[in-house]
Amino acid sequence: MRMTGAEVLVNCLIEQDVDTVFGFPGGAVLFIYDALYEYQDKISHILTCHEQHAAHAADGYARSTGKTGVVIATSGPGASNLVTGIATAYMDSVPMVAITGNVSLGLLGKDSFQEIDIAGVTMPITKHNFIVKDVNDLADIVRQAFEIANTGRPGPVLIDIPKDITSAEVDYEPKKPKKIERQTKTITKDAVEKTAELINAAQKPLIYAGGGVIASDAAKELKAFAEKIGAPVTLSLMGIGAYPATDPNYTGMVGMHGTMTSSLAVTECDLLIAIGARFSDRVICKASTFAKNAKIVHIDIDPAEIGKNVPVVQSVIGDVKEVLKRLDKEVKKNDRKEWLAQIAEWKKQYPIDMDDEHCLMPQYIIETAWDMIKDNGVVTTEVGQHQMWVGQYLKAEKPRTLVTSGGLGTMGFGLGAAIGSQIGNPDKRVVNIAGDGSFHMNLAELATAVTYELPIIEIIMNNNVLGMVRQWQKMFYDKRYSHTTLDRKTDYKKLAEAFGALGFVVEKREEFAPAMQAALASGKPCVIDCRIGCDVNVLPMVPSGAPIEAPILELD
């Protein structure tokens, strides 16, 4: 079948079961957009206001559905605007295919109008990238890109396509997508048996699980494994939802802003079992003292992570779901009552509770909103204090219910991610929790939500400051609040209405639930401006360079 390169591209996307792409058109991708017009009955395109947020939307779509996100941008600034979104997906191991247009082959390398070496720019933040220089290679490159994005540790792949490649004609033969096999060849019997021996011998094991459990669809196996060995479970921010937050043996989030219970469990355990987690600096705090009384075993799909940040005595490399299935056959059932009783005692002694019944507090906002949508909800966040409060107070029971930027910490991520999550999950209620600082980075995307009639609820923790940076200035810079007080005069209610959304202002605790109920009932995009104090802090907090067991629990 004779087709243009652009038509081949779109047909290959359809082959890969892509039903939605996000993007923004431009000169170098006009043939691609013409093909999207031709195939609009098979593949939808969501036009965002900015390419960065199209990338975040593709990311949110992928995280919330488990599918591969796809984003398209034109050459030059269109392509470079994707960089932050690609890096965000790379740091959090999200499967994404980014498609960029470029100038024609004869103009490459000549500083042509809107030309950029986007493959060179993105080389450090993609699993792989391609420049298509022969239209005959295009179909196979697209297929390879999806395979690479989803094989082993997931991540983004970029395909850069010169404009004349998209207009050239070629014979197209459809192919069924290659089945992505779980990575099991690297799982050795010896490694599994040695890990099981360590677990069986431990008196106080602790499971530290991360986003790899969710990527592997292994939440069910994790819970069964934890129950069998009688081990408490702590989660990284990226792992939230991988283990039920209401389970009595869940210790809460771990790390700089994790619970005191998690910090004490890490310090007192004699075996730390890391599963699908990468020991980031925000988790381990002071590396030399992290889990100082424990042997550490590491289960991960990526061999590069083993021993990278902390030394381990044993590892199992491979797909987490399959490793847990094999381990389950080798470990002995053990209730470890004394150890779990100690965990329960710490939870009573050090509750994560900052609520004040007389004030509008972040904990109340998060818990109340979640109670209203938890049976069918997805929460996305921006980055800052509000994100850490979500990590502390969101009672997520299932994977893919929290979508947040962990590794890169991208302010402005959340609203685009909410759009992608809502498109990917039309029957769910999506709430984006933001700070006023982050919201000013992406508020134009309210127009996208309104255009596509997406019933996203934007909850703004409005404290008129860049809260997380201000908290550091308060604690470590003698309260020198340099450029963190915003003093913006934005009327968020009027702003929402100007975009065609609904706006609410909440100044008192008793006003929030009615506003949330009205927003949910409206079925429209909504903005809820929640006025909170500028000195509400995220605690506990382990200071930079301090050991995990020495967090700051209170501030004047």
C-alpha positions in Angstrom: 0.0 0.0 0.0 1.5 3.3 -1.1 1.5 6.1 1.5 3.3 9.2 2.5 5.7 9.0 5.5 3.2 11.0 7.5 0.5 8.4 6.8 2.9 5.6 7.6 3.6 7.3 11.0 -0.1 7.6 11.9 -0.8 4.0 10.8 2.1 2.7 12.9 0.6 4.6 15.9 -2.7 2.9 15.3 -0.9 -0.4 15.0 0.5 0.2 18.5 -3.0 0.7 19.9 -2.5 4.4 20.3 -5.9 6.1 20.5 -4.8 9.6 21.6 -1.8 11.9 20.9 -1.1 15.2 22.5 0.6 18.1 20.7 0.9 21.4 18.9 1.2 21.8 15.1 3.8 23.8 13.2 5.4 24.0 9.7 7.7 21.0 10.0 4.8 18.6 11.0 2.1 19.8 8.6 2.1 16.6 6.7 1.7 14.7 10.0 -1.2 16.8 11.0 -2.8 16.4 7.6 -2.5 12.6 8.2 -4.1 13.0 11.6 -7.0 14.8 10.0 -7.4 11.9 7.6 -7.4 9.3 10.4 -9.3 11.3 13.0 -11.9 8.5 13.3 -9.2 6.2 14.6 -6.9 8.5 16.6 -7.7 11.6 18.6 -5.4 14.6 19.0 -5.5 16.9 22.0 -4.3 20.4 21.3 -2.7 22.0 24.4 -1.6 25.6 24.8 2.1 24.8 25.1 4.2 21.9 24.0 5.7 21.3 27.5 2.2 20.6 28.9 1.4 18.4 25.9 4.4 16.3 27.0 3.1 16.3 30.6 -0.3 15.3 29.4 1.2 12.3 27.5 3.1 11.5 30.7 0.0 11.7 32.9 -1.9 9.6 30.3 0.8 6.9 30.5 1.1 6.9 34.3 -2.6 6.7 35.0 -3.4 4.1 32.3 -0.2 2.0 32.0 -0.2 2.7 28.2 2.5 4.5 26.2 2.0 8.3 26.0 2.6 10.0 22.7 3.4 13.7 22.1 4.0 15.6 18.8 5.8 18.9 18.3 7.2 20.9 15.4 10.8 21.7 14.9 13.0 24.2 16.8 11.2 25.8 19.7 8.3 23.3 19.5 10.8 20.5 20.0 12.8 22.2 22.6 9.7 23.0 24.6 9.3 19.2 25.0 12.6 18.9 26.8 11.3 19.4 30.4 8.4 17.0 29.8 10.7 14.3 28.3 13.2 14.7 31.2 10.3 14.4 33.7 9.2 11.1 32.1 12.8 9.9 32.0 13.5 10.5 35.7 10.4 8.6 36.7 10.6 5.8 34.1 7.5 6.6 32.2 6.9 5.0 28.7 6.5 7.9 26.2 7.2 8.4 22.5 8.0 12.0 21.5 7.7 12.7 17.8 9.3 15.9 16.5 9.4 17.4 13.1 12.5 19.0 11.7 13.7 20.9 8.6 14.2 18.9 5.4 17.2 16.7 5.1 19.1 19.1 2.8 18.7 21.9 5.4 19.9 19.9 8.4 23.0 21.4 10.0 22.7 24.7 8.2 21.1 26.8 11.1 17.9 26.8 9.1 14.8 28.5 10.3 13.4 26.6 13.4 16.1 24.0 13.2 17.5 22.4 16.3 19.5 19.2 16.9 16.7 17.8 19.2 18.3 14.3 19.1 21.5 15.7 20.5 19.7 17.9 23.1 17.6 14.9 24.4 20.3 12.2 24.2 20.9 12.3 28.0 17.1 12.2 28.9 15.8 9.5 26.6 16.3 5.7 26.5 17.1 6.1 22.8 16.3 8.6 20.0 16.2 8.4 16.2 16.7 10.8 13.3 14.8 9.3 10.3 16.9 9.9 7.2 15.2 7.4 4.9 11.4 7.0 4.6 11.9 3.3 4.1 13.1 3.1 7.7 10.3 5.0 9.2 7.8 2.2 10.0 10.4 0.0 11.7 11.8 3.0 13.7 8.3 3.8 15.1 7.9 0.1 16.0 11.3 0.0 17.6 10.6 3.2 19.6 7.5 1.7 21.2 9.4 -1.5 22.0 12.3 0.3 23.6 10.0 2.6 25.6 8.3 -0.4 27.2 11.1 -3.0 27.4 12.8 -3.4 30.8 12.8 -0.2 32.7 10.3 2.0 30.8 11.2 5.5 29.6 10.8 8.0 26.8 12.1 7.6 23.2 12.3 10.4 20.7 11.8 10.2 16.9 12.9 13.2 14.9 11.5 13.3 11.4 12.6 15.8 8.7 9.7 17.3 6.8 10.6 15.8 3.4 10.5 12.3 5.0 6.9 12.9 6.0 5.9 13.9 2.4 7.9 11.2 0.6 6.0 8.1 -0.5 6.8 4.5 0.4 5.1 1.1 0.5 3.6 0.4 3.9 2.9 -3.1 5.2 1.0 -3.3 8.5 2.5 -5.5 11.3 1.2 -6.6 14.6 3.0 -5.0 17.5 5.8 -7.1 19.0 4.7 -8.5 22.4 6.7 -7.0 25.2 8.0 -9.8 27.3 8.7 -9.4 31.0 12.4 -9.4 31.8 13.0 -12.7 33.5 16.2 -14.1 32.0 18.3 -12.1 34.5 16.4 -13.7 37.5 18.7 -16.5 38.7 17.6 -19.3 41.0 20.7 -18.7 43.2 19.8 -15.0 43.7 16.3 -15.8 44.6 17.3 -18.5 47.1 20.0 -16.3 48.7 17.5 -13.5 49.1 14.9 -15.8 50.6 17.5 -17.1 53.1 18.2 -13.5 54.2 14.5 -12.9 54.6 13.8 -16.1 56.5 16.7 -15.3 58.9 15.7 -11.7 59.6 13.9 -10.7 62.8 12.9 -7.2 61.7 12.6 -7.0 57.9 11.3 -3.8 56.3 10.0 -3.5 52.7 10.9 -0.3 50.9 8.9 -0.2 47.6 8.9 2.3 44.8 7.5 3.1 41.4 8.9 -0.1 39.9 6.1 -2.0 41.7 3.5 0.0 39.9 5.3 -0.1 36.5 5.4 -3.9 36.9 1.7 -4.2 37.9 2.9 -6.0 41.0 0.9 -4.4 43.8 -1.1 -7.6 44.4 2.1 -9.6 44.7 3.7 -7.0 47.0 0.8 -7.2 49.4 0.8 -11.0 49.5 4.6 -11.1 49.9 4.5 -8.6 52.8 1.7 -10.5 54.6 3.5 -13.8 54.2 6.8 -12.6 55.7 5.2 -10.3 58.3 7.1 -7.2 57.2 5.9 -3.6 57.4 6.0 -1.6 54.2 7.2 1.9 53.5 6.8 3.6 50.1 8.7 6.3 48.2 6.7 9.1 46.7 6.7 7.3 43.4 5.5 4.1 45.0 2.4 5.6 46.6 -0.6 3.4 45.7 1.6 0.3 45.4 0.5 -0.8 48.9 -2.8 0.2 50.7 -2.3 3.3 52.8 -4.9 2.1 55.3 -3.2 -1.2 56.0 -2.0 -1.3 59.6 1.5 -2.4 58.5 2.0 0.5 56.2 4.5 2.9 57.9 3.9 5.9 55.5 6.1 7.6 53.0 9.9 7.4 53.6 12.5 10.0 53.2 13.1 13.7 53.8 9.4 14.4 54.5 8.5 10.8 55.4 6.9 9.7 58.6 8.9 9.3 61.8 7.7 5.7 61.9 9.3 5.0 58.5 12.5 6.7 59.6 12.7 4.6 62.8 11.8 1.4 60.9 14.6 2.1 58.4 17.0 2.7 61.3 16.0 -0.3 63.4 15.3 -3.0 60.8 17.9 -5.7 60.4 17.0 -6.4 56.7 15.8 -3.7 54.2 14.2 -5.2 51.2 14.1 -2.6 48.4 11.7 -3.5 45.6 11.4 -1.4 42.4 13.0 1.6 44.1 16.2 3.5 43.4 17.5 4.9 46.7 17.2 8.5 45.7 18.9 11.2 47.8 15.5 12.4 49.0 14.8 9.0 50.4 18.1 8.0 51.9 19.1 11.4 53.2 22.6 10.8 54.6 23.8 7.8 52.7 26.5 6.6 55.1 24.0 6.1 57.9 20.9 4.9 56.0 19.6 1.6 57.3 22.8 1.4 59.4 21.7 -1.7 61.3 20.4 -3.6 58.3 21.6 -5.8 55.5 20.1 -4.4 52.3 18.8 -6.5 49.4 17.7 -4.9 46.2 15.1 -6.1 43.7 15.1 -4.1 40.5 14.8 -4.4 36.7 17.7 -2.1 36.1 21.2 -3.5 37.0 22.6 0.0 36.9 20.7 0.9 40.1 22.3 -2.0 42.1 24.8 -0.5 44.5 24.7 2.9 42.8 23.7 4.9 45.9 23.9 2.4 48.8 25.8 -0.9 49.1 23.8 -4.1 49.1 24.5 -7.6 50.2 22.3 -9.3 47.6 20.3 -8.4 44.5 17.8 -9.9 42.2 17.7 -8.3 38.7 14.5 -8.6 36.7 10.8 -7.8 36.5 9.5 -7.1 40.0 6.2 -9.0 39.5 8.0 -12.2 38.5 10.7 -11.9 41.2 8.0 -11.6 43.9 6.2 -14.7 42.5 9.4 -16.7 42.7 10.4 -15.4 46.1 7.0 -16.2 47.5 7.7 -19.9 46.9 11.0 -19.7 48.8 10.2 -17.6 51.9 8.7 -19.0 55.0 5.5 -17.7 56.5 6.2 -15.6 59.6 3.9 -13.3 61.5 6.8 -11.4 63.3 4.3 -10.1 65.9 6.9 -8.3 68.1 8.3 -6.3 65.2 4.8 -5.3 63.9 3.8 -4.4 67.4 6.7 -2.0 67.6 5.6 -0.5 64.2 2.1 0.0 65.6 3.5 1.6 68.8 5.6 4.1 66.7 2.6 5.0 64.6 0.7 5.9 67.8 3.6 7.8 69.2 4.5 9.7 66.1 1.2 10.3 64.1 1.3 12.3 60.9 -1.3 14.9 61.9 -1.1 18.6 61.4 -4.8 19.3 61.2 -6.4 22.1 63.2 -10.2 22.0 63.5 -10.3 25.8 63.7 -8.3 26.5 60.5 -8.3 25.6 56.8 -5.3 23.2 56.7 -3.8 21.2 53.8 -4.4 17.9 55.6 -8.1 18.6 55.8 -8.3 19.7 52.2 -6.5 16.6 50.9 -8.3 14.1 53.1 -11.7 15.6 52.4 -11.2 15.8 48.7 -9.9 12.2 48.6 -12.9 10.9 50.6 -15.2 12.4 47.9 -13.4 10.7 44.9 -11.5 7.8 46.4 -13.7 5.1 44.8 -13.1 6.4 41.4 -10.4 9.1 41.5 -7.0 10.1 40.3 -4.9 12.8 42.0 -2.2 14.7 40.2 0.1 17.3 41.7 2.4 20.1 41.0 5.7 20.3 42.9 6.3 21.9 46.3 4.8 21.8 49.8 1.4 20.7 48.5 3.0 17.7 46.8 4.6 16.5 50.1 1.4 17.0 51.9 -0.3 14.8 49.4 2.5 12.2 49.9 1.8 12.3 53.6 -2.0 12.4 53.7 -3.4 10.8 50.6 -4.8 7.4 51.5 -4.2 5.8 48.2 -5.3 2.1 48.1 -4.5 1.3 44.5 -1.7 1.9 41.9 -2.0 4.7 39.3 -4.2 6.9 41.6 -1.4 9.4 42.2 0.4 11.1 39.3 3.3 13.3 40.4 6.8 14.4 39.3 9.3 12.7 41.6 12.8 12.6 40.2 12.9 15.9 38.3 10.5 17.7 40.6 8.8 19.7 37.8 6.7 22.7 38.8 4.0 23.1 36.2 3.6 19.3 35.7 0.3 18.7 37.3 -2.4 20.4 35.2 -1.0 18.9 32.0 -0.8 15.5 33.7 -4.4 15.9 34.9 -5.5 16.5 31.3 -3.7 13.4 30.2 -5.1 11.4 33.1 -8.7 12.5 32.4 -8.4 11.8 28.7 -7.0 8.3 29.5 -9.7 7.7 32.3 -12.8 9.4 31.1 -15.0 7.7 33.8 -12.8 8.8 36.7 -12.7 12.1 38.6 -9.3 13.8 38.3 -8.2 16.4 40.9 -5.0 18.4 40.5 -3.5 19.7 43.7 -1.4 22.8 43.1 0.4 25.6 44.9 -0.2 29.1 43.6 3.4 29.3 42.4 3.1 26.2 40.3 -0.3 27.2 39.0 1.0 30.4 37.5 3.3 28.2 35.4 0.5 26.3 33.6 -2.8 28.1 34.1 -3.2 28.6 30.4 -4.0 24.9 30.2 -7.4 25.7 31.8 -8.3 26.6 28.2 -7.5 23.0 27.1 -9.6 21.5 29.9 -12.6 23.8 28.9 -12.2 23.2 25.2 -12.4 19.4 25.7 -15.0 19.6 28.4 -12.8 17.8 30.9 -14.2 17.9 34.5 -10.9 18.4 36.1 -10.9 20.0 39.6 -7.9 22.3 40.3 -7.3 22.8 44.0 -4.9 25.6 44.7 -3.1 25.7 48.1 -2.9 29.5 47.9 -0.4 30.8 50.5 0.9 33.7 48.4 4.5 32.3 48.6 6.8 29.8 47.0 6.1 27.6 50.1 8.8 25.0 49.9 11.6 27.4 49.1 10.3 29.8 51.8 10.3 27.0 54.3 14.0 26.4 53.6 14.7 30.1 53.9 12.9 30.1 57.3 14.8 27.1 58.6 18.3 27.6 57.2 18.6 31.1 55.9 17.6 33.2 59.0 14.2 34.0 57.5 15.7 36.0 54.6 12.7 35.5 52.3 14.4 36.5 49.0 11.9 36.5 46.2 9.6 33.8 47.6 6.7 36.2 48.6 4.6 36.3 45.4 2.2 39.3 46.1 0.3 38.5 42.9 -3.1 40.0 42.6 -4.6 37.2 40.6 -8.3 36.6 41.2 -8.5 32.8 40.6 -12.3 32.7 40.6 -12.5 35.4 37.9 -9.6 33.8 36.0 -11.4 30.5 36.0 -14.6 32.1 34.7 -12.6 34.0 32.0 -11.5 30.6 30.7 -15.0 29.2 30.8 -14.5 27.2 34.0 -16.1 27.5 37.4 -14.3 29.2 40.3 -14.7 28.9 44.0 -13.0 30.8 46.9 -12.5 28.9 50.2 -11.2 30.9 53.2 -12.7 28.8 56.0 -12.6 25.2 56.8 -16.4 24.7 56.6 -16.4 26.2 53.1 -14.3 23.6 51.5 -16.5 20.5 51.4 -19.5 22.4 49.9 -17.2 23.9 47.2 -15.8 20.4 46.4 -19.3 18.9 46.3 -20.4 21.7 43.9 -17.4 21.3 41.7 -18.0 17.5 41.4 -21.7 18.0 40.7 -21.0 20.6 38.0 -19.2 18.1 35.7 -17.1 21.1 34.5 -13.5 22.2 34.9 -13.3 24.0 38.2 -10.8 26.0 40.2 -11.0 26.0 44.0 -8.9 28.8 45.6 -8.0 27.6 49.1 -6.5 30.3 51.2 -4.0 28.8 53.6 -1.4 30.3 55.9 2.1 31.1 54.5 3.8 29.6 57.5 2.2 26.1 57.3 5.2 23.9 57.1 5.9 20.4 55.7 7.0 18.3 58.7 8.7 16.0 59.5 11.7 17.3 57.6 15.2 15.7 57.6 17.7 18.6 57.1 20.1 18.2 54.2 23.1 16.1 55.3 21.3 14.8 58.4 20.6 11.1 59.0 17.0 9.9 58.3 16.4 9.1 62.0 16.9 12.8 63.0 14.1 14.7 61.4 12.8 18.1 62.5 9.3 17.4 64.0 8.3 20.9 65.1 9.0 24.5 64.3 8.1 27.6 66.2 
